[in-house]
Amino acid sequence: MNHSTHVFPALPTQLTGQTLVSHAGLSVLTGFLNAVGFRALCEDRFSQFVPAAATHRPGKILGALALSLAAGGEQAADIDQLRVAPGLFGPVASDATVSRFMSRVKDQPDAFAYGFATMTRSLRSKENSAGTYKGGYGFSPMIAMADYGKAHGTGEVLAVQLRPGNRGANSAKSHIEVLNQALAQLPDDFYDQHGNLQGEKILVRTDSAGSSREFLHHLDSLGIQFSTSYSLPVIKERFIRWIDEKKYWEPALSADGGQRDDAWVIDASKVIELKDYPPGTRIYLRAEPLHPGAKATLFDTDGNRVTAFLTNAPRFNVAFLDARHRARGRCENRIKTLKSTGLGKLPYWSFAANQAWADLAMLALNLVSWLQMAVLPGGHAAGCWDMKRWRYRLFSMAGKVVTGGRQRRLLIPERAPEARLLCQLHEGIGTLFQRWRHGELAA
C-alpha cells in the first residue's frame, strides 16, 4: 500500500465565533490617524457630505476607504474586510452609506477638492513636525510627488489630477495646474514672511512631457530649478557622428556615486541650439548600452542609447547633474505603487467621484509615507519598503481581539516576523498622539 505524503499539513476547517482579525497590522494606520486628529479634520472639512444626525461621520467613511486601499482593496465594497472585525476597526459604514457619500461628492466636486487639499496639507504639517493619448480609453492622470532622497523613505504624493483621456501629456496648462496644487501642499518653510514662494528650495523633475517652453518659463518665473527629460530633434548627420566620438564625453556616475565604465555624459549646449527657452537652460546628453530587446533609434548608432535632459542648474558638474536627473526613476516606482493602491482601477462613472477616489488612493499611499518619516525608528529597513511589502509583511498580520479587565486588547503572535516592528510603531504612534494632544504639532 502506498502512503501519500503531503507537502503541507492537511487540517480540517470549521467555522468559529472567536474574534479573529486577518489584517491586524492595519492597526498601525488606525492608530496613526487617531494620533493626528483625523476625525476632527474630516468633520471640519466634510460634514456637509453627511446628514447632521448620521452615525457614520466623514472621518470614519474616508478613513475606512483609505485603509481598504492600503490593504489592497480595489473598490468601495472591499471595506467589508474591515466590517468583519469591529473589535479592531469599530463600526464600518455600509456599502449604501458609502455610495450616498460619494454621490454627494459627485454633486459638490469643488467643495470636496478644496476640503481634501486643506486636510492633507494640515496632516502633512503635523507629520513634518516630525481614450488616452497612448491609446485605449479612460483617464490621463497627472501626478506630482515629493522625493526626499534614497535614504529618507519613499517620498509622498502631493497632487493627483485626473484629466480627460484624450488630453496629451505635454499640456503646459495641465503641468502648471498640478504644480500649483503641489506647491499649495508645501509647508510654510517654503514661503517667506510675506507669503512668497522661495523657489530656490525646490527642484522640479519631469519626463519629456514637461519640457514645453511655456511650462519651463513658468518654473523660471517662480525661481524654481528644473531638470526635465528632452526628446532629441532630428538633426544633421555630422552631429550623429560627433555623438559616436566618446573621447569628448566623461564617465557617468552610478546611483551610489561611483564611476561607471560603460556610460558617458556630456554638455551639448554648444552643439544643439535651444531657442526660446529660459535663460541659462542647458542640454546634457547621456549614452549607455541599449537594454536587451530595445530598438535602436536614429541616434543609437554605436550600440548605445542616447538620451537628453534640460536644466537651468547654475552648476556645471555634468556627471552630478545627470545622476540627479536619473533619480527621477523613484517617481516612476511611486506611480506604479499608486496604481496598485487604487488609481489603477477607477470604480465610478462620475469623473468627480473618480477624482475623489484618486485623492483617497493618494491618502492611503501617503499614510505609509508619513508613518515611515514620523514614526518609524531611524535607519530601519522598512524605511524603503514599498506598499506591497508593507501589505505582505505587516498589514496582513493575523491577530486576535480579547477582552479582560474591562480592556480590549489585540494579541499578535510573538513569532510573527514583524511583531517587534508592529510594537515599535504603536509605541511611536502613542508618543505622536501625546504631542498632538498637548498642542506640539501644527494645526
LOMIBA-995806 format. One line per 10 residues: number of its first residue (from 1); their letters; for each residue y, x, z of C-alpha. Coordinates in nm, 3 decimals. Layout:
# residues N
NUM) A) Y:X:Z | ...;
***
This chain:
# residues 443
1) MNHSTHVFPA) 0.000:0.000:0.000 | 0.345:0.131:-0.091 | 0.625:0.100:0.165 | 0.979:0.075:0.028 | 1.236:0.300:0.194 | 1.589:0.161:0.182 | 1.890:0.379:0.110 | 2.086:0.193:0.380 | 1.979:-0.018:0.678 | 1.896:-0.376:0.582;
11) LPTQLTGQTL) 2.038:-0.604:0.851 | 2.015:-0.983:0.873 | 2.353:-1.156:0.855 | 2.469:-1.452:1.060 | 2.796:-1.624:1.144 | 2.968:-1.578:1.480 | 3.257:-1.733:1.666 | 3.370:-1.398:1.804 | 3.726:-1.289:1.731 | 3.674:-1.009:1.481;
21) VSHAGLSVLT) 3.952:-0.852:1.271 | 3.894:-0.688:0.934 | 4.246:-0.548:0.885 | 4.318:-0.427:1.237 | 4.504:-0.123:1.103 | 4.782:-0.352:0.980 | 4.884:-0.382:1.344 | 5.097:-0.070:1.296 | 5.307:-0.259:1.039 | 5.334:-0.574:1.250;
31) GFLNAVGFRA) 5.444:-0.359:1.542 | 5.693:-0.174:1.323 | 5.850:-0.499:1.201 | 5.882:-0.619:1.559 | 6.036:-0.288:1.668 | 6.323:-0.305:1.417 | 6.412:-0.671:1.482 | 6.277:-0.806:1.152 | 6.262:-1.166:1.274 | 6.630:-1.181:1.374;
41) LCEDRFSQFV) 6.741:-1.014:1.049 | 6.546:-1.264:0.838 | 6.673:-1.557:1.044 | 7.029:-1.444:0.980 | 6.982:-1.391:0.605 | 6.730:-1.656:0.501 | 6.748:-1.950:0.743 | 6.883:-2.171:0.461 | 6.548:-2.142:0.284 | 6.355:-2.332:0.553;
51) PAAATHRPGK) 6.424:-2.661:0.731 | 6.607:-2.622:1.062 | 6.311:-2.751:1.264 | 6.044:-2.567:1.065 | 5.770:-2.399:1.269 | 5.729:-2.108:1.029 | 6.055:-1.915:1.014 | 6.167:-1.690:0.726 | 6.070:-1.369:0.904 | 5.713:-1.486:0.950;
61) ILGALALSLA) 5.677:-1.601:0.590 | 5.828:-1.288:0.435 | 5.654:-1.061:0.683 | 5.312:-1.214:0.612 | 5.362:-1.178:0.238 | 5.469:-0.814:0.276 | 5.167:-0.739:0.496 | 4.936:-0.902:0.244 | 5.077:-0.689:-0.038 | 5.049:-0.374:0.172;
71) AGGEQAADID) 4.683:-0.457:0.235 | 4.614:-0.503:-0.137 | 4.681:-0.875:-0.192 | 4.784:-0.981:-0.541 | 4.908:-1.338:-0.493 | 5.066:-1.551:-0.223 | 4.734:-1.723:-0.142 | 4.593:-1.387:-0.026 | 4.767:-1.427:0.309 | 4.461:-1.629:0.408;
81) QLRVAPGLFG) 4.315:-1.291:0.509 | 4.578:-1.286:0.785 | 4.536:-1.651:0.869 | 4.178:-1.598:0.990 | 4.297:-1.358:1.263 | 4.562:-1.550:1.461 | 4.494:-1.333:1.763 | 4.644:-1.036:1.580 | 4.882:-1.191:1.327 | 4.974:-1.514:1.504;
91) PVASDATVSR) 5.009:-1.846:1.317 | 5.042:-1.784:0.943 | 5.215:-2.030:0.710 | 5.002:-2.244:0.482 | 4.999:-2.193:0.106 | 5.205:-2.511:0.067 | 5.471:-2.382:0.308 | 5.497:-2.054:0.117 | 5.519:-2.245:-0.211 | 5.808:-2.457:-0.082;
101) FMSRVKDQPD) 5.986:-2.143:0.041 | 5.955:-1.975:-0.300 | 6.072:-2.295:-0.470 | 6.395:-2.280:-0.267 | 6.431:-1.914:-0.362 | 6.399:-2.018:-0.727 | 6.687:-2.265:-0.680 | 6.912:-2.012:-0.498 | 6.830:-1.671:-0.651 | 7.170:-1.513:-0.587;
111) AFAYGFATMT) 7.168:-1.607:-0.218 | 6.819:-1.462:-0.175 | 6.906:-1.143:-0.366 | 7.214:-1.083:-0.151 | 7.028:-1.158:0.170 | 6.738:-0.930:0.076 | 6.966:-0.642:-0.024 | 7.165:-0.656:0.301 | 6.849:-0.696:0.508 | 6.677:-0.392:0.359;
121) RSLRSKENSA) 6.992:-0.184:0.398 | 7.003:-0.277:0.766 | 6.634:-0.188:0.807 | 6.692:0.140:0.625 | 6.983:0.224:0.856 | 6.760:0.169:1.156 | 6.487:0.385:1.006 | 6.736:0.659:0.928 | 6.825:0.672:1.292 | 6.502:0.828:1.281;
131) GTYKGGYGFS) 5.701:-0.910:-2.493 | 5.820:-0.591:-2.375 | 5.986:-0.319:-2.572 | 5.646:-0.137:-2.566 | 5.456:-0.440:-2.697 | 5.298:-0.737:-2.523 | 5.466:-0.998:-2.304 | 5.613:-1.014:-1.957 | 5.893:-0.829:-1.782 | 6.055:-0.491:-1.823;
141) PMIAMADYGK) 6.138:-0.380:-1.468 | 6.380:-0.101:-1.385 | 6.331:0.085:-1.059 | 6.546:0.324:-0.855 | 6.387:0.542:-0.588 | 6.494:0.793:-0.325 | 6.300:1.118:-0.322 | 6.302:1.325:-0.003 | 6.104:1.619:-0.133 | 5.735:1.704:-0.131;
151) AHGTGEVLAV) 5.730:1.793:0.240 | 5.917:1.483:0.363 | 5.692:1.186:0.293 | 5.659:0.992:-0.028 | 6.013:0.859:-0.056 | 6.116:0.496:-0.084 | 6.225:0.235:-0.337 | 6.595:0.144:-0.333 | 6.606:-0.125:-0.602 | 6.376:-0.318:-0.836;
161) QLRPGNRGAN) 6.533:-0.521:-1.114 | 6.321:-0.743:-1.335 | 6.455:-0.785:-1.687 | 6.351:-0.988:-1.992 | 6.052:-0.825:-2.155 | 6.234:-0.762:-2.484 | 6.518:-0.563:-2.328 | 6.497:-0.194:-2.418 | 6.454:0.076:-2.155 | 6.757:0.268:-2.280;
171) SAKSHIEVLN) 7.009:-0.005:-2.194 | 7.305:0.169:-2.030 | 7.414:-0.161:-1.878 | 7.077:-0.205:-1.705 | 7.083:0.153:-1.577 | 7.430:0.105:-1.432 | 7.332:-0.225:-1.269 | 7.023:-0.085:-1.095 | 7.217:0.230:-0.999 | 7.481:0.015:-0.828;
181) QALAQLPDDF) 7.210:-0.173:-0.641 | 7.056:0.156:-0.528 | 7.389:0.308:-0.422 | 7.460:-0.004:-0.213 | 7.145:0.077:-0.012 | 7.257:0.427:0.085 | 7.357:0.492:0.448 | 7.721:0.532:0.550 | 7.680:0.912:0.546 | 7.711:0.898:0.167;
191) YDQHGNLQGE) 8.060:0.747:0.187 | 8.384:0.894:0.320 | 8.610:0.734:0.578 | 8.781:0.531:0.304 | 8.453:0.392:0.172 | 8.445:0.612:-0.139 | 8.109:0.740:-0.259 | 8.052:1.113:-0.209 | 7.879:1.169:-0.538 | 7.821:1.539:-0.481;
201) KILVRTDSAG) 7.549:1.448:-0.230 | 7.343:1.271:-0.496 | 7.123:1.386:-0.784 | 7.009:1.120:-1.032 | 6.693:1.199:-1.231 | 6.571:0.973:-1.512 | 6.335:0.975:-1.807 | 6.477:0.994:-2.160 | 6.579:0.625:-2.147 | 6.856:0.725:-1.906;
211) SSREFLHHLD) 7.011:0.986:-2.136 | 7.254:0.748:-2.308 | 7.610:0.879:-2.324 | 7.751:0.565:-2.160 | 7.528:0.597:-1.854 | 7.583:0.972:-1.817 | 7.961:0.926:-1.844 | 7.934:0.664:-1.570 | 7.749:0.908:-1.345 | 8.007:1.177:-1.420;
221) SLGIQFSTSY) 8.291:0.940:-1.327 | 8.127:0.893:-0.984 | 8.094:1.269:-0.938 | 7.713:1.240:-0.941 | 7.497:1.522:-1.072 | 7.230:1.416:-1.322 | 6.909:1.559:-1.469 | 6.762:1.343:-1.742 | 6.487:1.392:-1.998 | 6.608:1.407:-2.357;
231) SLPVIKERFI) 6.441:1.328:-2.690 | 6.494:1.618:-2.927 | 6.660:1.516:-3.255 | 6.513:1.608:-3.592 | 6.673:1.943:-3.671 | 6.661:2.225:-3.921 | 6.354:2.434:-3.988 | 6.524:2.753:-3.872 | 6.556:2.607:-3.524 | 6.183:2.534:-3.511;
241) RWIDEKKYWE) 6.114:2.899:-3.599 | 6.354:3.008:-3.326 | 6.161:2.797:-3.072 | 5.847:2.995:-3.157 | 6.015:3.321:-3.057 | 5.926:3.320:-2.683 | 6.092:3.658:-2.634 | 6.417:3.467:-2.579 | 6.265:3.249:-2.307 | 6.194:3.313:-1.940;
251) PALSADGGQR) 5.887:3.213:-1.733 | 5.888:2.867:-1.576 | 5.817:2.801:-1.209 | 5.528:2.604:-1.062 | 5.580:2.322:-0.812 | 5.547:2.564:-0.519 | 5.797:2.811:-0.665 | 5.552:3.061:-0.815 | 5.599:3.206:-1.163 | 5.386:3.063:-1.446;
261) DDAWVIDASK) 5.244:3.281:-1.721 | 5.185:3.001:-1.974 | 5.512:2.804:-1.956 | 5.866:2.904:-2.053 | 6.219:2.764:-2.024 | 6.548:2.836:-2.197 | 6.911:2.723:-2.208 | 6.952:2.588:-2.562 | 7.312:2.470:-2.527 | 7.441:2.724:-2.779;
271) VIELKDYPPG) 7.183:2.624:-3.038 | 7.170:2.245:-3.003 | 7.512:2.085:-3.023 | 7.580:1.798:-2.782 | 7.858:1.564:-2.892 | 8.049:1.319:-2.672 | 7.854:1.395:-2.355 | 8.030:1.452:-2.018 | 8.200:1.792:-1.982 | 7.963:2.060:-1.856;
281) TRIYLRAEPL) 7.648:1.890:-1.989 | 7.389:2.145:-2.099 | 7.048:2.113:-2.263 | 6.740:2.304:-2.149 | 6.401:2.334:-2.316 | 6.055:2.382:-2.168 | 5.743:2.497:-2.358 | 5.389:2.474:-2.222 | 5.039:2.437:-2.370 | 4.953:2.098:-2.516;
291) HPGAKATLFD) 4.733:1.891:-2.289 | 4.378:1.831:-2.420 | 4.383:1.547:-2.670 | 4.764:1.545:-2.701 | 4.904:1.506:-3.052 | 5.145:1.776:-3.165 | 5.497:1.681:-3.278 | 5.728:1.845:-3.529 | 5.841:2.099:-3.269 | 5.497:2.186:-3.128;
301) TDGNRVTAFL) 5.426:2.447:-3.394 | 5.267:2.724:-3.184 | 5.029:2.520:-2.971 | 5.292:2.445:-2.707 | 5.459:2.117:-2.622 | 5.840:2.148:-2.624 | 6.040:1.907:-2.408 | 6.408:1.890:-2.319 | 6.636:1.771:-2.041 | 7.011:1.738:-1.991;
311) TNAPRFNVAF) 7.202:1.822:-1.675 | 7.561:1.873:-1.562 | 7.449:2.104:-1.280 | 7.707:2.374:-1.204 | 7.437:2.638:-1.158 | 7.252:2.803:-1.446 | 6.923:2.923:-1.297 | 6.710:2.784:-1.580 | 6.371:2.803:-1.406 | 6.509:2.636:-1.091;
321) LDARHRARGR) 6.674:2.353:-1.286 | 6.352:2.294:-1.480 | 6.138:2.280:-1.165 | 6.388:2.045:-1.003 | 6.379:1.812:-1.301 | 5.998:1.807:-1.317 | 5.984:1.692:-0.956 | 6.074:1.355:-1.102 | 5.697:1.320:-1.154 | 5.682:1.192:-0.798;
331) CENRIKTLKS) 5.875:0.890:-0.920 | 5.605:0.814:-1.177 | 5.345:0.817:-0.899 | 5.565:0.583:-0.697 | 5.585:0.339:-0.988 | 5.205:0.329:-1.010 | 5.185:0.262:-0.637 | 5.446:-0.013:-0.661 | 5.244:-0.179:-0.936 | 4.936:-0.178:-0.713;
341) TGLGKLPYWS) 5.143:-0.324:-0.429 | 5.239:-0.641:-0.611 | 5.462:-0.550:-0.904 | 5.170:-0.521:-1.146 | 5.088:-0.893:-1.128 | 5.381:-1.133:-1.101 | 5.238:-1.471:-0.996 | 5.515:-1.723:-1.075 | 5.653:-1.895:-1.383 | 6.006:-1.870:-1.247;
351) FAANQAWADL) 6.198:-1.549:-1.320 | 6.386:-1.580:-0.989 | 6.064:-1.628:-0.791 | 5.909:-1.325:-0.959 | 6.219:-1.120:-0.874 | 6.171:-1.224:-0.510 | 5.805:-1.119:-0.538 | 5.915:-0.779:-0.675 | 6.150:-0.744:-0.378 | 5.861:-0.818:-0.142;
361) AMLALNLVSW) 5.649:-0.555:-0.317 | 5.932:-0.308:-0.261 | 5.949:-0.407:0.108 | 5.572:-0.364:0.151 | 5.586:-0.017:0.000 | 5.893:0.083:0.200 | 5.738:-0.028:0.529 | 5.485:0.251:0.487 | 5.757:0.497:0.380 | 5.968:0.413:0.684;
371) LQMAVLPGGH) 5.662:0.440:0.906 | 5.598:0.789:0.769 | 5.953:0.904:0.831 | 6.044:0.729:1.156 | 5.717:0.709:1.350 | 5.452:0.944:1.211 | 5.421:1.274:1.404 | 5.585:1.561:1.215 | 5.356:1.761:0.990 | 5.076:1.501:0.994;
381) AAGCWDMKRW) 4.864:1.487:0.678 | 4.934:1.113:0.646 | 5.294:1.200:0.565 | 5.189:1.241:0.200 | 4.933:0.961:0.177 | 4.989:0.702:-0.094 | 4.938:0.331:-0.035 | 4.575:0.327:-0.149 | 4.485:0.592:0.107 | 4.667:0.404:0.384;
391) RYRLFSMAGK) 4.466:0.097:0.293 | 4.132:0.274:0.294 | 4.185:0.499:0.596 | 4.390:0.279:0.829 | 4.475:-0.075:0.723 | 4.113:-0.175:0.657 | 4.000:-0.053:1.000 | 3.795:-0.315:1.186 | 3.868:-0.426:1.540 | 3.805:-0.696:1.795;
401) VVTGGRQRRL) 4.057:-0.907:1.986 | 3.966:-0.960:2.352 | 4.141:-1.131:2.641 | 4.124:-1.016:3.001 | 4.358:-1.006:3.298 | 4.587:-1.252:3.117 | 4.642:-0.992:2.849 | 4.528:-0.986:2.488 | 4.412:-0.650:2.353 | 4.291:-0.508:2.025;
411) LIPERAPEAR) 3.979:-0.293:2.052 | 3.924:-0.020:1.792 | 3.602:0.184:1.763 | 3.673:0.524:1.913 | 3.458:0.686:1.646 | 3.673:0.546:1.364 | 3.812:0.848:1.171 | 4.176:0.742:1.208 | 4.155:0.582:1.554 | 4.370:0.857:1.707;
421) LLCQLHEGIG) 4.632:0.817:1.433 | 4.647:0.443:1.499 | 4.714:0.506:1.868 | 4.980:0.767:1.786 | 5.157:0.525:1.557 | 5.156:0.246:1.815 | 5.296:0.486:2.073 | 5.574:0.590:1.834 | 5.649:0.227:1.748 | 5.681:0.150:2.120;
431) TLFQRWRHGE) 5.942:0.424:2.151 | 6.125:0.292:1.845 | 6.130:-0.058:1.993 | 6.285:0.067:2.316 | 6.555:0.245:2.120 | 6.632:-0.071:1.924 | 6.624:-0.280:2.241 | 6.880:-0.056:2.408 | 7.110:-0.051:2.105 | 7.038:0.307:1.997;
441) LAA) 6.959:0.202:1.640 | 7.231:0.093:1.399 | 7.252:-0.278:1.316;
***
